[in-house]
Amino acid sequence: MDSSLDIQNGIYVVQISQDGAAAKSGLKEGDIISKIDLLTLNKMCDLRSYIYTKNPGDEVTLTVQRKSREVEIKVKLGQK
């Protein structure tokens, strides 16, 4: 990880299901998800709780730290 990136919060992506919505949207192993829509993420249960308020087919925006830059990834949610 680039030491110039000051990461205060987020969820480290360890593994991606190759046929899942995250992989299809471009999320990669090693990414750090810092936000979903406008919600700042501190732990995995923050992400899960937010996703459970959504329906299959809804789209969310992930703010992701990737190497030394921040990117936004749109993800169309699959089945729960």
PyMOL Python script that loads the backbone (N, CA, C, O; Angstrom):
from pymol import cmd

cmd.read_pdbstr("""\
ATOM      1  N   MET A   1       0.850  -1.171   0.000  1.00  0.00           N
ATOM      2  CA  MET A   1       0.000   0.000   0.000  1.00  0.00           C
ATOM      3  C   MET A   1       0.899   1.238   0.000  1.00  0.00           C
ATOM      4  O   MET A   1       1.948   1.256   0.644  1.00  0.00           O
ATOM      5  N   ASP A   2       0.479   2.256  -0.720  1.00  0.00           N
ATOM      6  CA  ASP A   2       1.207   3.508  -0.835  1.00  0.00           C
ATOM      7  C   ASP A   2       1.154   4.270   0.480  1.00  0.00           C
ATOM      8  O   ASP A   2       0.071   4.517   1.011  1.00  0.00           O
ATOM      9  N   SER A   3       2.304   4.640   1.006  1.00  0.00           N
ATOM     10  CA  SER A   3       2.331   5.326   2.294  1.00  0.00           C
ATOM     11  C   SER A   3       1.841   6.769   2.194  1.00  0.00           C
ATOM     12  O   SER A   3       1.592   7.395   3.224  1.00  0.00           O
ATOM     13  N   SER A   4       1.695   7.321   0.973  1.00  0.00           N
ATOM     14  CA  SER A   4       1.204   8.688   0.833  1.00  0.00           C
ATOM     15  C   SER A   4      -0.306   8.783   0.996  1.00  0.00           C
ATOM     16  O   SER A   4      -0.847   9.885   1.078  1.00  0.00           O
ATOM     17  N   LEU A   5      -0.980   7.671   1.043  1.00  0.00           N
ATOM     18  CA  LEU A   5      -2.435   7.649   1.205  1.00  0.00           C
ATOM     19  C   LEU A   5      -2.763   7.602   2.691  1.00  0.00           C
ATOM     20  O   LEU A   5      -2.360   6.675   3.393  1.00  0.00           O
ATOM     21  N   ASP A   6      -3.498   8.605   3.167  1.00  0.00           N
ATOM     22  CA  ASP A   6      -3.850   8.690   4.581  1.00  0.00           C
ATOM     23  C   ASP A   6      -5.237   8.097   4.775  1.00  0.00           C
ATOM     24  O   ASP A   6      -6.238   8.790   4.592  1.00  0.00           O
ATOM     25  N   ILE A   7      -5.305   6.828   5.142  1.00  0.00           N
ATOM     26  CA  ILE A   7      -6.578   6.125   5.284  1.00  0.00           C
ATOM     27  C   ILE A   7      -6.939   6.051   6.762  1.00  0.00           C
ATOM     28  O   ILE A   7      -6.196   5.484   7.563  1.00  0.00           O
ATOM     29  N   GLN A   8      -8.081   6.626   7.116  1.00  0.00           N
ATOM     30  CA  GLN A   8      -8.525   6.668   8.498  1.00  0.00           C
ATOM     31  C   GLN A   8      -9.615   5.636   8.798  1.00  0.00           C
ATOM     32  O   GLN A   8      -9.841   5.290   9.957  1.00  0.00           O
ATOM     33  N   ASN A   9     -10.280   5.153   7.767  1.00  0.00           N
ATOM     34  CA  ASN A   9     -11.398   4.227   7.955  1.00  0.00           C
ATOM     35  C   ASN A   9     -11.537   3.377   6.708  1.00  0.00           C
ATOM     36  O   ASN A   9     -10.886   3.636   5.695  1.00  0.00           O
ATOM     37  N   GLY A  10     -12.378   2.370   6.780  1.00  0.00           N
ATOM     38  CA  GLY A  10     -12.659   1.572   5.595  1.00  0.00           C
ATOM     39  C   GLY A  10     -12.599   0.082   5.841  1.00  0.00           C
ATOM     40  O   GLY A  10     -12.251  -0.391   6.922  1.00  0.00           O
ATOM     41  N   ILE A  11     -12.954  -0.636   4.793  1.00  0.00           N
ATOM     42  CA  ILE A  11     -12.988  -2.101   4.826  1.00  0.00           C
ATOM     43  C   ILE A  11     -12.058  -2.621   3.739  1.00  0.00           C
ATOM     44  O   ILE A  11     -12.240  -2.319   2.560  1.00  0.00           O
ATOM     45  N   TYR A  12     -11.072  -3.396   4.137  1.00  0.00           N
ATOM     46  CA  TYR A  12     -10.101  -3.964   3.202  1.00  0.00           C
ATOM     47  C   TYR A  12     -10.724  -5.156   2.482  1.00  0.00           C
ATOM     48  O   TYR A  12     -11.257  -6.064   3.119  1.00  0.00           O
ATOM     49  N   VAL A  13     -10.652  -5.148   1.166  1.00  0.00           N
ATOM     50  CA  VAL A  13     -11.220  -6.232   0.356  1.00  0.00           C
ATOM     51  C   VAL A  13     -10.172  -7.336   0.228  1.00  0.00           C
ATOM     52  O   VAL A  13      -9.139  -7.163  -0.419  1.00  0.00           O
ATOM     53  N   VAL A  14     -10.462  -8.465   0.856  1.00  0.00           N
ATOM     54  CA  VAL A  14      -9.528  -9.587   0.846  1.00  0.00           C
ATOM     55  C   VAL A  14      -9.803 -10.503  -0.340  1.00  0.00           C
ATOM     56  O   VAL A  14      -8.873 -10.968  -0.998  1.00  0.00           O
ATOM     57  N   GLN A  15     -11.076 -10.762  -0.612  1.00  0.00           N
ATOM     58  CA  GLN A  15     -11.438 -11.713  -1.654  1.00  0.00           C
ATOM     59  C   GLN A  15     -12.708 -11.243  -2.360  1.00  0.00           C
ATOM     60  O   GLN A  15     -13.606 -10.678  -1.736  1.00  0.00           O
ATOM     61  N   ILE A  16     -12.770 -11.482  -3.665  1.00  0.00           N
ATOM     62  CA  ILE A  16     -13.926 -11.121  -4.492  1.00  0.00           C
ATOM     63  C   ILE A  16     -14.427 -12.375  -5.188  1.00  0.00           C
ATOM     64  O   ILE A  16     -13.644 -13.132  -5.761  1.00  0.00           O
ATOM     65  N   SER A  17     -15.727 -12.588  -5.137  1.00  0.00           N
ATOM     66  CA  SER A  17     -16.337 -13.675  -5.907  1.00  0.00           C
ATOM     67  C   SER A  17     -16.336 -13.264  -7.374  1.00  0.00           C
ATOM     68  O   SER A  17     -16.917 -12.239  -7.732  1.00  0.00           O
ATOM     69  N   GLN A  18     -15.697 -14.042  -8.213  1.00  0.00           N
ATOM     70  CA  GLN A  18     -15.520 -13.669  -9.614  1.00  0.00           C
ATOM     71  C   GLN A  18     -16.824 -13.492 -10.387  1.00  0.00           C
ATOM     72  O   GLN A  18     -16.857 -12.768 -11.382  1.00  0.00           O
ATOM     73  N   ASP A  19     -17.890 -14.139  -9.947  1.00  0.00           N
ATOM     74  CA  ASP A  19     -19.166 -14.004 -10.656  1.00  0.00           C
ATOM     75  C   ASP A  19     -20.146 -13.087  -9.923  1.00  0.00           C
ATOM     76  O   ASP A  19     -21.322 -13.022 -10.281  1.00  0.00           O
ATOM     77  N   GLY A  20     -19.668 -12.386  -8.906  1.00  0.00           N
ATOM     78  CA  GLY A  20     -20.525 -11.503  -8.115  1.00  0.00           C
ATOM     79  C   GLY A  20     -20.609 -10.092  -8.667  1.00  0.00           C
ATOM     80  O   GLY A  20     -19.869  -9.715  -9.576  1.00  0.00           O
ATOM     81  N   ALA A  21     -21.522  -9.325  -8.102  1.00  0.00           N
ATOM     82  CA  ALA A  21     -21.758  -7.947  -8.539  1.00  0.00           C
ATOM     83  C   ALA A  21     -20.526  -7.064  -8.347  1.00  0.00           C
ATOM     84  O   ALA A  21     -20.248  -6.204  -9.183  1.00  0.00           O
ATOM     85  N   ALA A  22     -19.791  -7.268  -7.262  1.00  0.00           N
ATOM     86  CA  ALA A  22     -18.611  -6.439  -6.991  1.00  0.00           C
ATOM     87  C   ALA A  22     -17.556  -6.616  -8.083  1.00  0.00           C
ATOM     88  O   ALA A  22     -17.018  -5.631  -8.588  1.00  0.00           O
ATOM     89  N   ALA A  23     -17.262  -7.850  -8.446  1.00  0.00           N
ATOM     90  CA  ALA A  23     -16.264  -8.117  -9.485  1.00  0.00           C
ATOM     91  C   ALA A  23     -16.719  -7.563 -10.831  1.00  0.00           C
ATOM     92  O   ALA A  23     -15.920  -6.993 -11.574  1.00  0.00           O
ATOM     93  N   LYS A  24     -17.986  -7.728 -11.141  1.00  0.00           N
ATOM     94  CA  LYS A  24     -18.521  -7.214 -12.410  1.00  0.00           C
ATOM     95  C   LYS A  24     -18.433  -5.699 -12.482  1.00  0.00           C
ATOM     96  O   LYS A  24     -18.364  -5.130 -13.571  1.00  0.00           O
ATOM     97  N   SER A  25     -18.435  -5.046 -11.333  1.00  0.00           N
ATOM     98  CA  SER A  25     -18.378  -3.581 -11.289  1.00  0.00           C
ATOM     99  C   SER A  25     -16.954  -3.041 -11.262  1.00  0.00           C
ATOM    100  O   SER A  25     -16.746  -1.837 -11.412  1.00  0.00           O
ATOM    101  N   GLY A  26     -15.983  -3.911 -11.076  1.00  0.00           N
ATOM    102  CA  GLY A  26     -14.590  -3.477 -11.092  1.00  0.00           C
ATOM    103  C   GLY A  26     -13.916  -3.390  -9.743  1.00  0.00           C
ATOM    104  O   GLY A  26     -12.767  -2.953  -9.666  1.00  0.00           O
ATOM    105  N   LEU A  27     -14.590  -3.793  -8.667  1.00  0.00           N
ATOM    106  CA  LEU A  27     -13.950  -3.832  -7.359  1.00  0.00           C
ATOM    107  C   LEU A  27     -12.859  -4.902  -7.393  1.00  0.00           C
ATOM    108  O   LEU A  27     -13.044  -5.963  -7.989  1.00  0.00           O
ATOM    109  N   LYS A  28     -11.727  -4.622  -6.756  1.00  0.00           N
ATOM    110  CA  LYS A  28     -10.599  -5.551  -6.812  1.00  0.00           C
ATOM    111  C   LYS A  28     -10.102  -5.906  -5.423  1.00  0.00           C
ATOM    112  O   LYS A  28     -10.260  -5.136  -4.476  1.00  0.00           O
ATOM    113  N   GLU A  29      -9.497  -7.086  -5.315  1.00  0.00           N
ATOM    114  CA  GLU A  29      -8.856  -7.475  -4.066  1.00  0.00           C
ATOM    115  C   GLU A  29      -7.759  -6.462  -3.758  1.00  0.00           C
ATOM    116  O   GLU A  29      -7.008  -6.060  -4.646  1.00  0.00           O
ATOM    117  N   GLY A  30      -7.674  -6.057  -2.501  1.00  0.00           N
ATOM    118  CA  GLY A  30      -6.704  -5.050  -2.098  1.00  0.00           C
ATOM    119  C   GLY A  30      -7.292  -3.648  -2.013  1.00  0.00           C
ATOM    120  O   GLY A  30      -6.684  -2.754  -1.425  1.00  0.00           O
ATOM    121  N   ASP A  31      -8.472  -3.452  -2.597  1.00  0.00           N
ATOM    122  CA  ASP A  31      -9.150  -2.159  -2.470  1.00  0.00           C
ATOM    123  C   ASP A  31      -9.582  -1.952  -1.024  1.00  0.00           C
ATOM    124  O   ASP A  31      -9.768  -2.911  -0.275  1.00  0.00           O
ATOM    125  N   ILE A  32      -9.736  -0.705  -0.646  1.00  0.00           N
ATOM    126  CA  ILE A  32     -10.276  -0.356   0.667  1.00  0.00           C
ATOM    127  C   ILE A  32     -11.526   0.475   0.423  1.00  0.00           C
ATOM    128  O   ILE A  32     -11.456   1.574  -0.127  1.00  0.00           O
ATOM    129  N   ILE A  33     -12.675  -0.060   0.840  1.00  0.00           N
ATOM    130  CA  ILE A  33     -13.945   0.643   0.657  1.00  0.00           C
ATOM    131  C   ILE A  33     -14.116   1.588   1.841  1.00  0.00           C
ATOM    132  O   ILE A  33     -14.257   1.149   2.982  1.00  0.00           O
ATOM    133  N   SER A  34     -14.103   2.893   1.558  1.00  0.00           N
ATOM    134  CA  SER A  34     -14.219   3.876   2.644  1.00  0.00           C
ATOM    135  C   SER A  34     -15.642   4.402   2.803  1.00  0.00           C
ATOM    136  O   SER A  34     -16.027   4.831   3.890  1.00  0.00           O
ATOM    137  N   LYS A  35     -16.431   4.371   1.715  1.00  0.00           N
ATOM    138  CA  LYS A  35     -17.821   4.841   1.782  1.00  0.00           C
ATOM    139  C   LYS A  35     -18.700   4.021   0.860  1.00  0.00           C
ATOM    140  O   LYS A  35     -18.250   3.481  -0.150  1.00  0.00           O
ATOM    141  N   ILE A  36     -19.971   3.944   1.237  1.00  0.00           N
ATOM    142  CA  ILE A  36     -20.994   3.431   0.347  1.00  0.00           C
ATOM    143  C   ILE A  36     -22.049   4.528   0.288  1.00  0.00           C
ATOM    144  O   ILE A  36     -22.603   4.927   1.312  1.00  0.00           O
ATOM    145  N   ASP A  37     -22.317   5.007  -0.915  1.00  0.00           N
ATOM    146  CA  ASP A  37     -23.109   6.220  -1.101  1.00  0.00           C
ATOM    147  C   ASP A  37     -22.485   7.298  -0.222  1.00  0.00           C
ATOM    148  O   ASP A  37     -21.312   7.610  -0.425  1.00  0.00           O
ATOM    149  N   LEU A  38     -23.179   7.874   0.722  1.00  0.00           N
ATOM    150  CA  LEU A  38     -22.597   8.929   1.566  1.00  0.00           C
ATOM    151  C   LEU A  38     -22.207   8.437   2.957  1.00  0.00           C
ATOM    152  O   LEU A  38     -21.759   9.225   3.789  1.00  0.00           O
ATOM    153  N   LEU A  39     -22.375   7.132   3.216  1.00  0.00           N
ATOM    154  CA  LEU A  39     -22.094   6.561   4.532  1.00  0.00           C
ATOM    155  C   LEU A  39     -20.619   6.168   4.654  1.00  0.00           C
ATOM    156  O   LEU A  39     -20.115   5.367   3.867  1.00  0.00           O
ATOM    157  N   THR A  40     -19.937   6.738   5.645  1.00  0.00           N
ATOM    158  CA  THR A  40     -18.553   6.359   5.927  1.00  0.00           C
ATOM    159  C   THR A  40     -18.545   5.000   6.614  1.00  0.00           C
ATOM    160  O   THR A  40     -19.310   4.753   7.546  1.00  0.00           O
ATOM    161  N   LEU A  41     -17.668   4.129   6.137  1.00  0.00           N
ATOM    162  CA  LEU A  41     -17.591   2.765   6.673  1.00  0.00           C
ATOM    163  C   LEU A  41     -16.406   2.627   7.615  1.00  0.00           C
ATOM    164  O   LEU A  41     -15.286   3.025   7.294  1.00  0.00           O
ATOM    165  N   ASN A  42     -16.672   2.055   8.783  1.00  0.00           N
ATOM    166  CA  ASN A  42     -15.615   1.779   9.750  1.00  0.00           C
ATOM    167  C   ASN A  42     -15.412   0.286   9.965  1.00  0.00           C
ATOM    168  O   ASN A  42     -14.314  -0.151  10.307  1.00  0.00           O
ATOM    169  N   LYS A  43     -16.464  -0.496   9.766  1.00  0.00           N
ATOM    170  CA  LYS A  43     -16.369  -1.944   9.964  1.00  0.00           C
ATOM    171  C   LYS A  43     -17.367  -2.647   9.046  1.00  0.00           C
ATOM    172  O   LYS A  43     -18.282  -2.026   8.504  1.00  0.00           O
ATOM    173  N   MET A  44     -17.171  -3.938   8.888  1.00  0.00           N
ATOM    174  CA  MET A  44     -17.971  -4.729   7.949  1.00  0.00           C
ATOM    175  C   MET A  44     -19.463  -4.650   8.261  1.00  0.00           C
ATOM    176  O   MET A  44     -20.282  -4.644   7.342  1.00  0.00           O
ATOM    177  N   CYS A  45     -19.830  -4.590   9.534  1.00  0.00           N
ATOM    178  CA  CYS A  45     -21.262  -4.547   9.866  1.00  0.00           C
ATOM    179  C   CYS A  45     -21.912  -3.251   9.371  1.00  0.00           C
ATOM    180  O   CYS A  45     -23.117  -3.235   9.122  1.00  0.00           O
ATOM    181  N   ASP A  46     -21.142  -2.157   9.222  1.00  0.00           N
ATOM    182  CA  ASP A  46     -21.681  -0.922   8.639  1.00  0.00           C
ATOM    183  C   ASP A  46     -22.118  -1.175   7.198  1.00  0.00           C
ATOM    184  O   ASP A  46     -23.199  -0.760   6.779  1.00  0.00           O
ATOM    185  N   LEU A  47     -21.263  -1.859   6.455  1.00  0.00           N
ATOM    186  CA  LEU A  47     -21.572  -2.179   5.052  1.00  0.00           C
ATOM    187  C   LEU A  47     -22.769  -3.116   4.960  1.00  0.00           C
ATOM    188  O   LEU A  47     -23.695  -2.871   4.188  1.00  0.00           O
ATOM    189  N   ARG A  48     -22.751  -4.180   5.739  1.00  0.00           N
ATOM    190  CA  ARG A  48     -23.858  -5.147   5.711  1.00  0.00           C
ATOM    191  C   ARG A  48     -25.184  -4.495   6.072  1.00  0.00           C
ATOM    192  O   ARG A  48     -26.188  -4.722   5.397  1.00  0.00           O
ATOM    193  N   SER A  49     -25.200  -3.694   7.120  1.00  0.00           N
ATOM    194  CA  SER A  49     -26.438  -3.029   7.553  1.00  0.00           C
ATOM    195  C   SER A  49     -26.998  -2.141   6.450  1.00  0.00           C
ATOM    196  O   SER A  49     -28.208  -2.116   6.225  1.00  0.00           O
ATOM    197  N   TYR A  50     -26.134  -1.421   5.770  1.00  0.00           N
ATOM    198  CA  TYR A  50     -26.587  -0.538   4.701  1.00  0.00           C
ATOM    199  C   TYR A  50     -27.117  -1.345   3.515  1.00  0.00           C
ATOM    200  O   TYR A  50     -28.170  -1.024   2.963  1.00  0.00           O
ATOM    201  N   ILE A  51     -26.395  -2.378   3.132  1.00  0.00           N
ATOM    202  CA  ILE A  51     -26.816  -3.213   1.982  1.00  0.00           C
ATOM    203  C   ILE A  51     -28.178  -3.840   2.243  1.00  0.00           C
ATOM    204  O   ILE A  51     -28.984  -3.958   1.321  1.00  0.00           O
ATOM    205  N   TYR A  52     -28.450  -4.242   3.475  1.00  0.00           N
ATOM    206  CA  TYR A  52     -29.737  -4.869   3.796  1.00  0.00           C
ATOM    207  C   TYR A  52     -30.919  -3.914   3.675  1.00  0.00           C
ATOM    208  O   TYR A  52     -32.068  -4.355   3.647  1.00  0.00           O
ATOM    209  N   THR A  53     -30.652  -2.607   3.603  1.00  0.00           N
ATOM    210  CA  THR A  53     -31.748  -1.647   3.396  1.00  0.00           C
ATOM    211  C   THR A  53     -32.073  -1.491   1.919  1.00  0.00           C
ATOM    212  O   THR A  53     -33.031  -0.805   1.563  1.00  0.00           O
ATOM    213  N   LYS A  54     -31.291  -2.118   1.063  1.00  0.00           N
ATOM    214  CA  LYS A  54     -31.447  -2.000  -0.391  1.00  0.00           C
ATOM    215  C   LYS A  54     -32.106  -3.245  -0.963  1.00  0.00           C
ATOM    216  O   LYS A  54     -32.251  -4.258  -0.278  1.00  0.00           O
ATOM    217  N   ASN A  55     -32.501  -3.158  -2.219  1.00  0.00           N
ATOM    218  CA  ASN A  55     -33.132  -4.277  -2.924  1.00  0.00           C
ATOM    219  C   ASN A  55     -32.247  -4.733  -4.070  1.00  0.00           C
ATOM    220  O   ASN A  55     -31.440  -3.955  -4.581  1.00  0.00           O
ATOM    221  N   PRO A  56     -32.392  -5.996  -4.480  1.00  0.00           N
ATOM    222  CA  PRO A  56     -31.655  -6.464  -5.659  1.00  0.00           C
ATOM    223  C   PRO A  56     -31.972  -5.545  -6.841  1.00  0.00           C
ATOM    224  O   PRO A  56     -33.125  -5.183  -7.073  1.00  0.00           O
ATOM    225  N   GLY A  57     -30.939  -5.183  -7.571  1.00  0.00           N
ATOM    226  CA  GLY A  57     -31.101  -4.288  -8.712  1.00  0.00           C
ATOM    227  C   GLY A  57     -30.815  -2.830  -8.387  1.00  0.00           C
ATOM    228  O   GLY A  57     -30.578  -2.030  -9.293  1.00  0.00           O
ATOM    229  N   ASP A  58     -30.833  -2.469  -7.091  1.00  0.00           N
ATOM    230  CA  ASP A  58     -30.474  -1.099  -6.702  1.00  0.00           C
ATOM    231  C   ASP A  58     -28.995  -0.870  -7.023  1.00  0.00           C
ATOM    232  O   ASP A  58     -28.199  -1.809  -7.046  1.00  0.00           O
ATOM    233  N   GLU A  59     -28.648   0.378  -7.268  1.00  0.00           N
ATOM    234  CA  GLU A  59     -27.260   0.722  -7.523  1.00  0.00           C
ATOM    235  C   GLU A  59     -26.726   1.568  -6.376  1.00  0.00           C
ATOM    236  O   GLU A  59     -27.394   2.487  -5.902  1.00  0.00           O
ATOM    237  N   VAL A  60     -25.522   1.247  -5.941  1.00  0.00           N
ATOM    238  CA  VAL A  60     -24.846   2.020  -4.897  1.00  0.00           C
ATOM    239  C   VAL A  60     -23.502   2.483  -5.453  1.00  0.00           C
ATOM    240  O   VAL A  60     -22.975   1.915  -6.409  1.00  0.00           O
ATOM    241  N   THR A  61     -22.964   3.528  -4.829  1.00  0.00           N
ATOM    242  CA  THR A  61     -21.651   4.036  -5.219  1.00  0.00           C
ATOM    243  C   THR A  61     -20.672   3.772  -4.085  1.00  0.00           C
ATOM    244  O   THR A  61     -20.882   4.210  -2.953  1.00  0.00           O
ATOM    245  N   LEU A  62     -19.608   3.057  -4.399  1.00  0.00           N
ATOM    246  CA  LEU A  62     -18.551   2.785  -3.440  1.00  0.00           C
ATOM    247  C   LEU A  62     -17.411   3.771  -3.662  1.00  0.00           C
ATOM    248  O   LEU A  62     -16.974   3.975  -4.794  1.00  0.00           O
ATOM    249  N   THR A  63     -16.935   4.377  -2.589  1.00  0.00           N
ATOM    250  CA  THR A  63     -15.711   5.177  -2.655  1.00  0.00           C
ATOM    251  C   THR A  63     -14.598   4.254  -2.195  1.00  0.00           C
ATOM    252  O   THR A  63     -14.630   3.718  -1.087  1.00  0.00           O
ATOM    253  N   VAL A  64     -13.609   4.077  -3.067  1.00  0.00           N
ATOM    254  CA  VAL A  64     -12.580   3.061  -2.866  1.00  0.00           C
ATOM    255  C   VAL A  64     -11.196   3.696  -2.936  1.00  0.00           C
ATOM    256  O   VAL A  64     -10.915   4.516  -3.809  1.00  0.00           O
ATOM    257  N   GLN A  65     -10.345   3.303  -2.003  1.00  0.00           N
ATOM    258  CA  GLN A  65      -8.932   3.676  -2.054  1.00  0.00           C
ATOM    259  C   GLN A  65      -8.217   2.547  -2.788  1.00  0.00           C
ATOM    260  O   GLN A  65      -8.221   1.398  -2.345  1.00  0.00           O
ATOM    261  N   ARG A  66      -7.603   2.893  -3.920  1.00  0.00           N
ATOM    262  CA  ARG A  66      -6.880   1.892  -4.724  1.00  0.00           C
ATOM    263  C   ARG A  66      -5.489   2.429  -4.986  1.00  0.00           C
ATOM    264  O   ARG A  66      -5.304   3.433  -5.674  1.00  0.00           O
ATOM    265  N   LYS A  67      -4.525   1.742  -4.425  1.00  0.00           N
ATOM    266  CA  LYS A  67      -3.128   2.186  -4.499  1.00  0.00           C
ATOM    267  C   LYS A  67      -3.057   3.613  -3.978  1.00  0.00           C
ATOM    268  O   LYS A  67      -3.380   3.840  -2.812  1.00  0.00           O
ATOM    269  N   SER A  68      -2.652   4.577  -4.782  1.00  0.00           N
ATOM    270  CA  SER A  68      -2.482   5.940  -4.272  1.00  0.00           C
ATOM    271  C   SER A  68      -3.600   6.888  -4.713  1.00  0.00           C
ATOM    272  O   SER A  68      -3.429   8.107  -4.695  1.00  0.00           O
ATOM    273  N   ARG A  69      -4.733   6.328  -5.105  1.00  0.00           N
ATOM    274  CA  ARG A  69      -5.821   7.213  -5.540  1.00  0.00           C
ATOM    275  C   ARG A  69      -7.169   6.745  -5.035  1.00  0.00           C
ATOM    276  O   ARG A  69      -7.340   5.603  -4.609  1.00  0.00           O
ATOM    277  N   GLU A  70      -8.124   7.666  -5.095  1.00  0.00           N
ATOM    278  CA  GLU A  70      -9.499   7.368  -4.695  1.00  0.00           C
ATOM    279  C   GLU A  70     -10.342   7.259  -5.955  1.00  0.00           C
ATOM    280  O   GLU A  70     -10.274   8.119  -6.834  1.00  0.00           O
ATOM    281  N   VAL A  71     -11.140   6.196  -6.039  1.00  0.00           N
ATOM    282  CA  VAL A  71     -12.023   6.006  -7.190  1.00  0.00           C
ATOM    283  C   VAL A  71     -13.438   5.730  -6.692  1.00  0.00           C
ATOM    284  O   VAL A  71     -13.637   5.242  -5.579  1.00  0.00           O
ATOM    285  N   GLU A  72     -14.413   6.052  -7.534  1.00  0.00           N
ATOM    286  CA  GLU A  72     -15.800   5.709  -7.236  1.00  0.00           C
ATOM    287  C   GLU A  72     -16.235   4.599  -8.170  1.00  0.00           C
ATOM    288  O   GLU A  72     -15.989   4.649  -9.376  1.00  0.00           O
ATOM    289  N   ILE A  73     -16.882   3.602  -7.602  1.00  0.00           N
ATOM    290  CA  ILE A  73     -17.335   2.444  -8.366  1.00  0.00           C
ATOM    291  C   ILE A  73     -18.826   2.286  -8.150  1.00  0.00           C
ATOM    292  O   ILE A  73     -19.295   2.219  -7.014  1.00  0.00           O
ATOM    293  N   LYS A  74     -19.566   2.228  -9.241  1.00  0.00           N
ATOM    294  CA  LYS A  74     -21.014   1.977  -9.167  1.00  0.00           C
ATOM    295  C   LYS A  74     -21.225   0.461  -9.190  1.00  0.00           C
ATOM    296  O   LYS A  74     -20.670  -0.245 -10.032  1.00  0.00           O
ATOM    297  N   VAL A  75     -22.041  -0.023  -8.245  1.00  0.00           N
ATOM    298  CA  VAL A  75     -22.306  -1.455  -8.137  1.00  0.00           C
ATOM    299  C   VAL A  75     -23.814  -1.670  -8.169  1.00  0.00           C
ATOM    300  O   VAL A  75     -24.552  -1.090  -7.372  1.00  0.00           O
ATOM    301  N   LYS A  76     -24.260  -2.504  -9.092  1.00  0.00           N
ATOM    302  CA  LYS A  76     -25.661  -2.909  -9.142  1.00  0.00           C
ATOM    303  C   LYS A  76     -25.788  -4.157  -8.274  1.00  0.00           C
ATOM    304  O   LYS A  76     -25.161  -5.181  -8.545  1.00  0.00           O
ATOM    305  N   LEU A  77     -26.605  -4.059  -7.229  1.00  0.00           N
ATOM    306  CA  LEU A  77     -26.700  -5.135  -6.250  1.00  0.00           C
ATOM    307  C   LEU A  77     -27.406  -6.356  -6.814  1.00  0.00           C
ATOM    308  O   LEU A  77     -28.369  -6.251  -7.573  1.00  0.00           O
ATOM    309  N   GLY A  78     -26.893  -7.529  -6.416  1.00  0.00           N
ATOM    310  CA  GLY A  78     -27.501  -8.791  -6.791  1.00  0.00           C
ATOM    311  C   GLY A  78     -28.443  -9.290  -5.701  1.00  0.00           C
ATOM    312  O   GLY A  78     -28.901  -8.516  -4.861  1.00  0.00           O
ATOM    313  N   GLN A  79     -28.720 -10.562  -5.723  1.00  0.00           N
ATOM    314  CA  GLN A  79     -29.604 -11.185  -4.728  1.00  0.00           C
ATOM    315  C   GLN A  79     -28.959 -11.186  -3.352  1.00  0.00           C
ATOM    316  O   GLN A  79     -27.740 -11.294  -3.226  1.00  0.00           O
ATOM    317  N   LYS A  80     -29.790 -11.064  -2.322  1.00  0.00           N
ATOM    318  CA  LYS A  80     -29.297 -11.086  -0.934  1.00  0.00           C
ATOM    319  C   LYS A  80     -29.008 -12.490  -0.501  1.00  0.00           C
ATOM    320  O   LYS A  80     -28.585 -12.712   0.633  1.00  0.00           O
TER     321      LYS A  80
END
""", "prot")
cmd.dss("prot")
cmd.show_as("cartoon", "prot")
cmd.util.cbc("prot")
cmd.orient("prot")
